[in-house]
Amino acid sequence: MPNPSDEKLEGTTFTVYAYAVKAGRPVGTRDVMRGAKLSSPSVAFRHLQKLEAMGLLQKNEYGEYVVKEKANIRGYIWVGRRLVPRMLLYSFVFVGILILEIAVLVIHFSVEDYKFKIFFSLLMIVTAVPLVLFLIEGILLLFKSKRETPTNNT
């Protein structure tokens, strides 16, 4: 059986695979053509065959394709049937930490001295910097995966 990690999953093939996983049901060539916005059923069929050869999809007795396994896609994490950029999830962790730091600062603001307030302000800046970086990178990956939705014969 082919190993899914042997070949790269990118471009139109990635879009077709993401559509098949998101559909959560067996998909045919015309369904994929419409869902992945491909130009013809033959283009959809070619990419479905490629995914079958990679071992990610399997053809059932009705000629439709079923997801056989979810591939590990670099830079993304599967959350249910959705692909989410890892960086976006990392930014959510930092949002939680930042909210906790703000809560501690608010609770202790009136009783603590000047040094504590400066320390916590610096701590919040140190947390906010990676939060912003991860958020920007996650959003860029999200837009990149949406831009790869084909509108031509690729």
CYANA upper distance limits for C-alpha pairs under 8 A (distance plus 0.5 A):
  1 MET  CA     55 GLY  CA      7.32
  2 PRO  CA      6 ASP  CA      8.21
  2 PRO  CA     53 ALA  CA      7.42
  2 PRO  CA     54 MET  CA      6.09
  2 PRO  CA     55 GLY  CA      6.06
  3 ASN  CA      7 GLU  CA      8.45
  3 ASN  CA     54 MET  CA      6.98
  3 ASN  CA     55 GLY  CA      7.13
  4 PRO  CA     54 MET  CA      5.73
  4 PRO  CA     55 GLY  CA      6.49
  4 PRO  CA     56 LEU  CA      7.10
  4 PRO  CA     71 ALA  CA      7.08
  5 SER  CA     71 ALA  CA      8.18
  5 SER  CA     72 ASN  CA      8.19
  6 ASP  CA     54 MET  CA      8.48
  7 GLU  CA     54 MET  CA      7.64
  9 LEU  CA     13 THR  CA      6.80
  9 LEU  CA     14 PHE  CA      5.71
  9 LEU  CA     73 ILE  CA      8.01
 10 GLU  CA     14 PHE  CA      5.08
 10 GLU  CA     15 THR  CA      8.12
 11 GLY  CA     15 THR  CA      6.95
 11 GLY  CA    148 GLU  CA      6.43
 11 GLY  CA    149 THR  CA      8.29
 11 GLY  CA    150 PRO  CA      8.37
 11 GLY  CA    154 THR  CA      8.49
 12 THR  CA     16 VAL  CA      6.63
 12 THR  CA     47 HIS  CA      7.98
 12 THR  CA    148 GLU  CA      7.53
 12 THR  CA    149 THR  CA      7.40
 12 THR  CA    150 PRO  CA      6.65
 12 THR  CA    154 THR  CA      6.92
 13 THR  CA     17 TYR  CA      6.61
 13 THR  CA     47 HIS  CA      5.97
 13 THR  CA     48 LEU  CA      8.27
 13 THR  CA     50 LYS  CA      8.17
 13 THR  CA     51 LEU  CA      7.77
 14 PHE  CA     18 ALA  CA      6.54
 15 THR  CA     19 TYR  CA      6.61
 15 THR  CA     36 ALA  CA      6.89
 15 THR  CA    148 GLU  CA      7.52
 15 THR  CA    149 THR  CA      6.50
 15 THR  CA    150 PRO  CA      8.23
 16 VAL  CA     20 ALA  CA      6.71
 16 VAL  CA     32 VAL  CA      7.19
 16 VAL  CA     36 ALA  CA      6.40
 16 VAL  CA     44 ALA  CA      8.01
 16 VAL  CA     47 HIS  CA      7.46
 16 VAL  CA     48 LEU  CA      7.80
 17 TYR  CA     21 VAL  CA      6.75
 17 TYR  CA     48 LEU  CA      8.43
 17 TYR  CA     51 LEU  CA      7.73
 18 ALA  CA     22 LYS  CA      6.51
 18 ALA  CA     83 LEU  CA      8.25
 19 TYR  CA     23 ALA  CA      6.48
 19 TYR  CA     32 VAL  CA      7.73
 19 TYR  CA     35 GLY  CA      7.26
 19 TYR  CA     36 ALA  CA      6.87
 20 ALA  CA     24 GLY  CA      7.24
 20 ALA  CA     25 ARG  CA      8.03
 20 ALA  CA     26 PRO  CA      8.16
 20 ALA  CA     27 VAL  CA      7.03
 20 ALA  CA     32 VAL  CA      7.91
 20 ALA  CA     66 VAL  CA      8.01
 20 ALA  CA     67 VAL  CA      7.26
 21 VAL  CA     25 ARG  CA      8.43
 21 VAL  CA     67 VAL  CA      6.78
 21 VAL  CA     70 LYS  CA      8.25
 21 VAL  CA     81 ARG  CA      6.53
 21 VAL  CA     82 ARG  CA      8.48
 22 LYS  CA     81 ARG  CA      5.58
 22 LYS  CA     82 ARG  CA      6.89
 23 ALA  CA     27 VAL  CA      8.12
 24 GLY  CA     67 VAL  CA      8.50
 24 GLY  CA     81 ARG  CA      7.89
 25 ARG  CA     66 VAL  CA      7.20
 26 PRO  CA     64 GLU  CA      6.07
 26 PRO  CA     65 TYR  CA      5.73
 26 PRO  CA     66 VAL  CA      5.19
 26 PRO  CA     67 VAL  CA      8.12
 27 VAL  CA     31 ASP  CA      6.52
 27 VAL  CA     32 VAL  CA      7.05
 27 VAL  CA     64 GLU  CA      5.76
 27 VAL  CA     65 TYR  CA      5.72
 27 VAL  CA     66 VAL  CA      7.19
 28 GLY  CA     32 VAL  CA      6.71
 28 GLY  CA     63 GLY  CA      7.67
 28 GLY  CA     64 GLU  CA      5.20
 28 GLY  CA     65 TYR  CA      6.74
 29 THR  CA     33 MET  CA      6.52
 29 THR  CA     41 PRO  CA      6.01
 29 THR  CA     42 SER  CA      8.19
 29 THR  CA     44 ALA  CA      6.01
 29 THR  CA     45 PHE  CA      5.99
 29 THR  CA     48 LEU  CA      8.16
 29 THR  CA     64 GLU  CA      8.18
 30 ARG  CA     34 ARG  CA      6.75
 30 ARG  CA     40 SER  CA      8.47
 30 ARG  CA     41 PRO  CA      5.97
 30 ARG  CA     44 ALA  CA      7.95
 31 ASP  CA     35 GLY  CA      6.48
 32 VAL  CA     36 ALA  CA      6.06
 32 VAL  CA     37 LYS  CA      8.21
 32 VAL  CA     38 LEU  CA      8.17
 32 VAL  CA     41 PRO  CA      8.43
 32 VAL  CA     44 ALA  CA      6.60
 33 MET  CA     37 LYS  CA      6.11
 33 MET  CA     38 LEU  CA      5.21
 33 MET  CA     39 SER  CA      7.38
 33 MET  CA     40 SER  CA      6.74
 33 MET  CA     41 PRO  CA      6.16
 33 MET  CA     43 VAL  CA      8.18
 33 MET  CA     44 ALA  CA      5.92
 34 ARG  CA     38 LEU  CA      6.99
 36 ALA  CA    149 THR  CA      7.21
 36 ALA  CA    150 PRO  CA      7.70
 37 LYS  CA    149 THR  CA      7.70
 37 LYS  CA    150 PRO  CA      6.82
 37 LYS  CA    151 THR  CA      6.48
 38 LEU  CA     43 VAL  CA      7.33
 38 LEU  CA     44 ALA  CA      7.14
 38 LEU  CA    150 PRO  CA      6.85
 38 LEU  CA    151 THR  CA      6.48
 38 LEU  CA    152 ASN  CA      6.97
 38 LEU  CA    153 ASN  CA      7.35
 39 SER  CA     43 VAL  CA      7.46
 39 SER  CA    151 THR  CA      7.35
 39 SER  CA    152 ASN  CA      6.35
 39 SER  CA    153 ASN  CA      6.40
 40 SER  CA     44 ALA  CA      7.19
 40 SER  CA    153 ASN  CA      8.41
 41 PRO  CA     45 PHE  CA      6.49
 42 SER  CA     46 ARG  CA      6.60
 43 VAL  CA     47 HIS  CA      6.97
 43 VAL  CA    153 ASN  CA      7.21
 43 VAL  CA    154 THR  CA      8.47
 44 ALA  CA     48 LEU  CA      6.61
 45 PHE  CA     49 GLN  CA      6.57
 46 ARG  CA     50 LYS  CA      6.76
 47 HIS  CA     51 LEU  CA      6.70
 48 LEU  CA     52 GLU  CA      6.66
 48 LEU  CA     57 LEU  CA      8.00
 48 LEU  CA     65 TYR  CA      7.99
 49 GLN  CA     53 ALA  CA      6.63
 50 LYS  CA     54 MET  CA      6.76
 51 LEU  CA     55 GLY  CA      6.88
 51 LEU  CA     56 LEU  CA      6.00
 51 LEU  CA     57 LEU  CA      6.18
 52 GLU  CA     56 LEU  CA      6.23
 52 GLU  CA     57 LEU  CA      5.07
 52 GLU  CA     58 GLN  CA      6.17
 52 GLU  CA     59 LYS  CA      8.04
 53 ALA  CA     57 LEU  CA      8.49
 55 GLY  CA     68 LYS  CA      7.62
 55 GLY  CA     69 GLU  CA      8.29
 56 LEU  CA     67 VAL  CA      6.63
 56 LEU  CA     68 LYS  CA      5.71
 56 LEU  CA     69 GLU  CA      5.88
 56 LEU  CA     70 LYS  CA      7.38
 56 LEU  CA     71 ALA  CA      7.51
 57 LEU  CA     65 TYR  CA      6.55
 57 LEU  CA     66 VAL  CA      5.96
 57 LEU  CA     67 VAL  CA      5.04
 57 LEU  CA     68 LYS  CA      5.37
 57 LEU  CA     69 GLU  CA      7.69
 58 GLN  CA     65 TYR  CA      5.93
 58 GLN  CA     66 VAL  CA      5.74
 58 GLN  CA     67 VAL  CA      6.85
 58 GLN  CA     68 LYS  CA      6.31
 59 LYS  CA     63 GLY  CA      6.24
 59 LYS  CA     64 GLU  CA      6.00
 59 LYS  CA     65 TYR  CA      4.96
 59 LYS  CA     66 VAL  CA      6.72
 60 ASN  CA     64 GLU  CA      6.06
 60 ASN  CA     65 TYR  CA      6.67
 60 ASN  CA     66 VAL  CA      7.39
 72 ASN  CA     76 TYR  CA      8.30
 72 ASN  CA     77 ILE  CA      8.26
 73 ILE  CA     77 ILE  CA      7.90
 75 GLY  CA     85 PRO  CA      6.34
 75 GLY  CA     86 ARG  CA      6.15
 75 GLY  CA     87 MET  CA      8.14
 76 TYR  CA     83 LEU  CA      6.52
 76 TYR  CA     84 VAL  CA      5.89
 76 TYR  CA     85 PRO  CA      4.81
 76 TYR  CA     86 ARG  CA      5.60
 77 ILE  CA     83 LEU  CA      6.22
 77 ILE  CA     84 VAL  CA      5.83
 77 ILE  CA     85 PRO  CA      6.73
 77 ILE  CA     86 ARG  CA      6.42
 78 TRP  CA     82 ARG  CA      6.22
 78 TRP  CA     83 LEU  CA      5.31
 78 TRP  CA     84 VAL  CA      6.80
 79 VAL  CA     83 LEU  CA      6.75
 79 VAL  CA     84 VAL  CA      7.21
 84 VAL  CA     88 LEU  CA      7.69
 84 VAL  CA     89 LEU  CA      8.07
 84 VAL  CA    142 LEU  CA      7.95
 85 PRO  CA     89 LEU  CA      7.40
 85 PRO  CA    138 GLY  CA      6.06
 85 PRO  CA    141 LEU  CA      6.75
 85 PRO  CA    142 LEU  CA      6.91
 86 ARG  CA     90 TYR  CA      6.79
 86 ARG  CA    138 GLY  CA      7.39
 87 MET  CA     91 SER  CA      6.70
 87 MET  CA    134 PHE  CA      5.53
 87 MET  CA    135 LEU  CA      7.09
 87 MET  CA    137 GLU  CA      6.64
 87 MET  CA    138 GLY  CA      5.01
 88 LEU  CA     92 PHE  CA      7.05
 88 LEU  CA    134 PHE  CA      6.72
 88 LEU  CA    135 LEU  CA      5.99
 88 LEU  CA    137 GLU  CA      7.88
 88 LEU  CA    138 GLY  CA      4.74
 88 LEU  CA    139 ILE  CA      7.33
 89 LEU  CA     93 VAL  CA      7.14
 89 LEU  CA    138 GLY  CA      8.39
 90 TYR  CA     94 PHE  CA      7.12
 90 TYR  CA    131 LEU  CA      8.30
 90 TYR  CA    134 PHE  CA      6.89
 90 TYR  CA    135 LEU  CA      8.45
 91 SER  CA     95 VAL  CA      6.71
 91 SER  CA    130 PRO  CA      8.00
 91 SER  CA    131 LEU  CA      5.43
 91 SER  CA    132 VAL  CA      7.79
 91 SER  CA    133 LEU  CA      8.45
 91 SER  CA    134 PHE  CA      5.54
 91 SER  CA    135 LEU  CA      5.71
 91 SER  CA    138 GLY  CA      8.40
 92 PHE  CA     96 GLY  CA      6.84
 92 PHE  CA    131 LEU  CA      8.20
 93 VAL  CA     97 ILE  CA      6.94
 94 PHE  CA     98 LEU  CA      6.50
 94 PHE  CA    127 THR  CA      7.03
 94 PHE  CA    128 ALA  CA      7.91
 94 PHE  CA    130 PRO  CA      7.89
 94 PHE  CA    131 LEU  CA      5.77
 95 VAL  CA     99 ILE  CA      6.63
 95 VAL  CA    131 LEU  CA      7.09
 96 GLY  CA    100 LEU  CA      6.75
 97 ILE  CA    101 GLU  CA      6.72
 97 ILE  CA    127 THR  CA      7.89
 98 LEU  CA    102 ILE  CA      6.66
 98 LEU  CA    124 MET  CA      6.75
 98 LEU  CA    127 THR  CA      6.74
 98 LEU  CA    128 ALA  CA      7.43
 99 ILE  CA    103 ALA  CA      6.66
100 LEU  CA    104 VAL  CA      6.78
101 GLU  CA    105 LEU  CA      6.66
101 GLU  CA    120 PHE  CA      7.86
101 GLU  CA    123 LEU  CA      8.44
101 GLU  CA    124 MET  CA      7.09
102 ILE  CA    106 VAL  CA      6.59
102 ILE  CA    124 MET  CA      8.04
103 ALA  CA    107 ILE  CA      6.64
104 VAL  CA    108 HIS  CA      6.62
105 LEU  CA    109 PHE  CA      5.99
105 LEU  CA    117 LYS  CA      7.67
105 LEU  CA    120 PHE  CA      7.20
108 HIS  CA    112 GLU  CA      6.22
109 PHE  CA    117 LYS  CA      7.49
112 GLU  CA    116 PHE  CA      6.67
112 GLU  CA    117 LYS  CA      7.71
113 ASP  CA    117 LYS  CA      7.20
114 TYR  CA    118 ILE  CA      6.80
115 LYS  CA    119 PHE  CA      6.54
116 PHE  CA    120 PHE  CA      6.63
117 LYS  CA    121 SER  CA      6.54
118 ILE  CA    122 LEU  CA      6.70
119 PHE  CA    123 LEU  CA      6.65
120 PHE  CA    124 MET  CA      6.58
121 SER  CA    125 ILE  CA      6.86
122 LEU  CA    126 VAL  CA      6.70
123 LEU  CA    127 THR  CA      6.75
124 MET  CA    128 ALA  CA      6.43
125 ILE  CA    129 VAL  CA      6.71
126 VAL  CA    130 PRO  CA      7.84
127 THR  CA    131 LEU  CA      6.85
128 ALA  CA    132 VAL  CA      6.61
129 VAL  CA    133 LEU  CA      6.79
130 PRO  CA    134 PHE  CA      6.38
131 LEU  CA    135 LEU  CA      6.50
132 VAL  CA    136 ILE  CA      6.56
133 LEU  CA    137 GLU  CA      6.70
134 PHE  CA    138 GLY  CA      6.40
135 LEU  CA    139 ILE  CA      6.59
136 ILE  CA    140 LEU  CA      6.65
137 GLU  CA    141 LEU  CA      6.72
138 GLY  CA    142 LEU  CA      6.64
139 ILE  CA    143 PHE  CA      6.66
140 LEU  CA    144 LYS  CA      6.51
141 LEU  CA    145 SER  CA      6.69
142 LEU  CA    146 LYS  CA      6.87
143 PHE  CA    147 ARG  CA      6.48
144 LYS  CA    148 GLU  CA      6.83
145 SER  CA    149 THR  CA      7.77
150 PRO  CA    154 THR  CA      7.52
